[in-house]
């Protein structure tokens, strides 16, 4: 974390924002809907894929910052089950960029003790992409720091359906058809079984949608939407999101401690 201080230029906005982040109350898991690559490119009269290419620098900086902050997990939404509807060239470029990223960044992931974990219908991706993903996953499996999940060929509904089917197979194989399934059991069979649910969901480019992302897991996540387009997203924007998160009052359906006292007194009067 002291490292992050060193990265910020003295007197910069980034430094001022970092000072406002309460390092003792960081979110454990941040999930990000990276959006706005196409608009970023359009604004520069460039082909859409140039937006994706520029977005890699944002991925790199966000992953590195999350690791230095010692967060538990970071999940980036890179390719949805619906994204196959995009032009073939765009899909091919995205897959190529992903492979390139993994090859180039593996050493950095190792240095930063990051465990890489792809989530989604990975078996539906091109075998060459699957190979790179599995290789990075295997190489980083022993790392104990940040868990970095990339959602690929991912859909929140698809994940829920896959989980139901997985559970049905398990119950069938164990001949446990009368078993009662609770929330913990269900969570433990999602793609994200090994990580805590996100505390903070960040979406870039100003859209107010969750776009079929981690539908089960974001039940209690705080949502931060920034107008910044993904290729412009930098460390300071992550700090802004965390500061916004830290200003929220997370009640999980309960009431504030102060208000709770008031209600207890009222309950006692009515007893
Ligand atoms: C959304 O922007 C972005 C995507 C569908 C892909 C995100 C991918 C990357 C940043 C690069 C590859 C990822 C990794 C992890 C190496 P959009 O194209 O929908 O933008 P628009 O809404 O402005 O058209």
Boltz pocket constraint, residues with backbone or C-beta under 6 A from the ligand:
constraints:
  - pocket:
      binder: B
      contacts: [[A, 34], [A, 35], [A, 36], [A, 37], [A, 38], [A, 39], [A, 40], [A, 51], [A, 52], [A, 53], [A, 55], [A, 56], [A, 59], [A, 76], [A, 77], [A, 78], [A, 79], [A, 83], [A, 94], [A, 97], [A, 98], [A, 101], [A, 150], [A, 230]]
      max_distance: 6.0
